[in-house]
Amino acid sequence: MIELTVYNLKGKKVDTFQLDEEQLGGEVRFALLKQAYVRQHANRRQGSARTRSRGMVTGSTRKIYRQKGTGNARMGTVRSNIRKGGGVTFAKTRTRQDYHQSMPKKMRRLANRNALLAKAVDQEIKIIDSLDLDRPRTKAVQALLEAVGVNRTCLVALDGSNMNTALSARNLDDVDTIRWDQLNVFDLLNHRFLVIDRDSLQKFVDGAYMTGSGGNNGAAADAEAGTSKEVA
């Protein structure tokens, strides 16, 4: 069991949270985390990069200077692929480049939970008793993060209906928000700390997002497919 501290909105310790490693995979599987991270990163690529061949570049076909007598190397048109601003030798002309990678559902789910376990082992999960604010207040969220020791990038996991905290947290530098039922490898590993309330963490550990009982239809499918949506 991993023991994590529970804080209140003022940043004071009020309780502890017992996290069972077996529910999150038992051990950190680094190879699985890398595979899932690379897959999700690849699936976010648009694949719309394009380059022009020498025939597509605008410019004259006139020979720049005479063949002999100048002392320079032989040179033809300004659209040559060896000149700055010229065409590309093997231009990308495909309509859409597909970088999509697939992974079995059980591996995707295990990777998402294993990333949370990696955070827990390093004590980088900051559990808040309740993240409900009566109105949007960025200073309150900033004071909370400073009080619990968040000094690097941070991911705040919220319920979809917790709009006041979402509006407050998104104004801070290096702080991103996400729905708790969309926690995934890519976002967890891209941030040093995870800030989440006790109830949301318990529901994620219990697997509520897999059965659709998290209150956001399709959220688990988005997270497993390599896409995520911020709480807006």
C-alpha atoms as one frame of an Amber mdcrd trajectory, in Angstrom:
protein
   0.000   0.000   0.000   1.158   3.504  -0.830   0.170   6.184   1.669  -0.619
   9.602   0.198  -1.399  12.783   2.094  -4.800  14.434   1.752  -4.923  18.255
   1.958  -7.740  20.737   2.341  -8.214  23.860   0.208  -5.853  25.770   2.478
  -3.054  23.275   1.895  -3.114  21.730   5.364  -2.881  17.977   5.946  -6.216
  16.552   7.039  -6.030  12.820   6.261  -4.202  10.066   4.367  -5.204   7.972
   1.350  -4.239   4.323   1.024  -3.522   3.372  -2.584  -3.305  -0.306  -3.490
  -0.572  -0.920  -6.080  -2.259  -4.095  -7.294  -5.233  -2.094  -8.580  -2.838
  -0.065 -10.749  -0.750  -2.915 -12.121   1.383  -3.904  -9.130   4.609  -2.453
 -10.519   5.700   0.291 -12.896   6.136  -1.162 -16.384   8.462   1.285 -18.103
   8.388  -0.457 -21.497   4.596  -0.381 -21.535   4.527   3.291 -20.543   6.911
   4.210 -23.339   4.961   2.214 -25.917   1.671   3.825 -24.868   3.231   7.308
 -24.751   4.733   7.010 -28.239   1.453   5.635 -29.591  -0.606   8.461 -28.150
   1.902  11.049 -29.357   1.812   9.582 -32.863  -1.985   9.519 -32.911  -2.072
  13.259 -32.266  -0.111  14.046 -35.420  -2.042  15.672 -38.245   0.123  14.245
 -40.988  -0.476  17.318 -43.144   3.142  18.399 -43.766   3.821  19.160 -47.432
   6.895  20.066 -49.481   7.350  21.249 -53.064   9.425  19.655 -55.768  11.555
  21.822 -58.068   8.699  21.843 -60.557   6.315  23.325 -57.986   8.589  26.149
 -56.805   8.001  29.580 -58.305  10.981  30.864 -60.263  12.532  31.248 -63.695
  14.030  28.358 -65.632  16.754  30.621 -67.002  20.339  29.435 -66.466  21.817
  31.642 -63.733  25.143  32.223 -65.475  27.109  30.759 -68.347  28.512  27.270
 -68.110  32.226  28.111 -68.400  34.607  30.929 -67.695  33.242  32.231 -64.379
  35.293  30.019 -62.076  32.120  28.907 -60.304  30.570  25.481 -60.240  28.108
  24.646 -62.994  24.641  25.873 -62.136  21.293  25.791 -63.862  17.945  27.119
 -62.621  17.332  28.834 -59.272  14.751  26.143 -58.531  17.460  23.507 -58.203
  17.181  21.366 -55.108  20.716  22.281 -53.967  19.970  26.001 -53.737  18.288
  27.864 -50.885  14.621  28.363 -51.728  14.711  25.641 -54.338  12.589  22.524
 -54.533  12.864  19.370 -52.456  14.339  16.290 -54.074  11.664  13.867 -52.842
   8.675  16.097 -52.151   5.819  14.998 -49.905   2.739  14.915 -52.097   0.410
  12.533 -50.252  -2.980  13.920 -49.261  -2.708  12.684 -45.676   0.184  10.977
 -43.909  -1.084   8.375 -41.451   0.977   7.891 -38.302  -1.721   6.048 -36.367
  -0.637   3.218 -34.072  -2.896   0.662 -32.439  -2.741  -1.056 -29.057  -5.026
  -3.625 -27.400  -7.619  -2.207 -25.016  -6.256  -4.071 -21.987  -2.779  -2.664
 -22.614  -4.149   0.867 -23.003  -6.061   0.675 -19.751  -3.162  -0.867 -17.876
  -0.815   1.835 -19.188  -3.142   4.621 -18.018  -3.357   3.106 -14.546   0.346
   2.321 -14.473   1.186   5.962 -15.190  -0.841   6.897 -12.111   1.095   4.306
 -10.112   4.376   5.876 -11.245   3.158   9.229  -9.931   2.131   7.665  -6.629
   5.490   5.927  -6.146   7.283   9.259  -6.567   4.795  11.040  -4.248   3.795
  13.378  -7.085   0.041  13.048  -6.515  -1.478  15.853  -4.441  -4.878  14.775
  -3.137  -7.310  17.492  -2.103 -10.252  16.703   0.154 -12.524  18.786  -2.108
 -11.768  21.042  -5.069 -15.141  22.790  -5.130 -14.979  26.603  -5.201 -17.975
  28.866  -4.706 -16.786  31.107  -7.564 -13.812  31.289  -9.974 -10.744  32.489
  -8.063  -7.340  32.012  -9.659  -5.510  33.269  -6.564  -7.138  30.589  -4.437
  -5.937  27.804  -6.742  -2.467  29.344  -6.983  -2.219  29.567  -3.182  -3.343
  25.946  -2.897  -0.717  24.683  -5.356   2.024  26.584  -3.541   0.866  25.263
  -0.171   0.974  21.599  -1.245   4.442  21.974  -2.812   3.633  22.139  -6.535
   6.636  23.913  -8.074   6.709  22.388 -11.554   4.185  21.582 -14.274   0.860
  20.419 -12.922  -2.195  18.543 -14.194  -5.442  19.261 -12.345  -8.007  16.457
 -12.698 -11.590  17.599 -12.141 -15.146  16.459 -12.475 -16.902  17.674 -15.598
 -19.289  19.808 -13.528 -16.549  21.557 -11.522 -16.459  24.688 -13.662 -15.291
  27.214 -11.055 -12.039  25.369 -10.345 -11.490  24.699 -14.050 -11.838  28.382
 -14.910  -9.490  29.306 -12.071  -6.747  26.762 -12.816  -6.528  27.314 -16.569
  -5.235  30.871 -16.063  -2.036  29.663 -14.379   1.213  29.011 -16.219   2.290
  25.360 -16.508  -1.110  24.206 -15.209  -3.523  22.197 -17.379  -6.935  20.771
 -16.545  -8.496  17.482 -17.539 -11.518  15.409 -16.585 -10.641  12.701 -14.082
 -12.141   9.988 -16.299  -9.807  11.001 -19.153  -6.528  10.622 -17.280  -4.049
   9.062 -19.685  -0.374   8.243 -20.100   0.478  11.221 -22.302  -0.904  13.917
 -20.006   0.251  12.264 -16.788   3.840  11.874 -17.958   3.944  15.362 -19.478
   3.320  16.957 -16.068   5.361  16.601 -12.889   2.439  16.758 -10.439  -1.156
  15.547 -10.457  -3.705  17.419  -8.339  -6.974  15.565  -7.849  -9.740  15.381
  -5.252 -10.208  12.300  -3.113 -13.500  11.145  -4.659 -12.256  11.411  -8.236
  -9.094   9.468  -7.447 -11.082   6.747  -5.732 -13.444   6.431  -8.700 -10.514
   6.212 -11.135  -8.807   3.528  -9.048 -12.070   1.584  -8.806 -12.423   1.709
 -12.598 -15.624   3.756 -12.725 -14.547   5.354 -16.026 -14.523   1.933 -17.721
 -18.223   1.367 -17.096 -19.322   4.887 -18.045 -20.443   5.742 -14.498 -18.166
   8.756 -14.352 -20.882  10.999 -15.770 -19.151  11.739 -19.104 -20.141   9.413
 -21.932 -17.276   8.544 -24.246 -14.581   9.996 -21.983 -12.833   6.690 -21.369
 -12.896   5.921 -25.091 -11.282   9.292 -25.845  -8.527   8.724 -23.318  -7.791
   5.225 -24.581  -7.846   6.329 -28.208  -5.056   8.820 -27.577  -7.116  12.029
 -27.376  -8.108  14.126 -24.406 -10.307  17.134 -23.763  -9.669  19.843 -21.232
 -12.366  20.838 -18.802 -13.690  24.030 -20.363
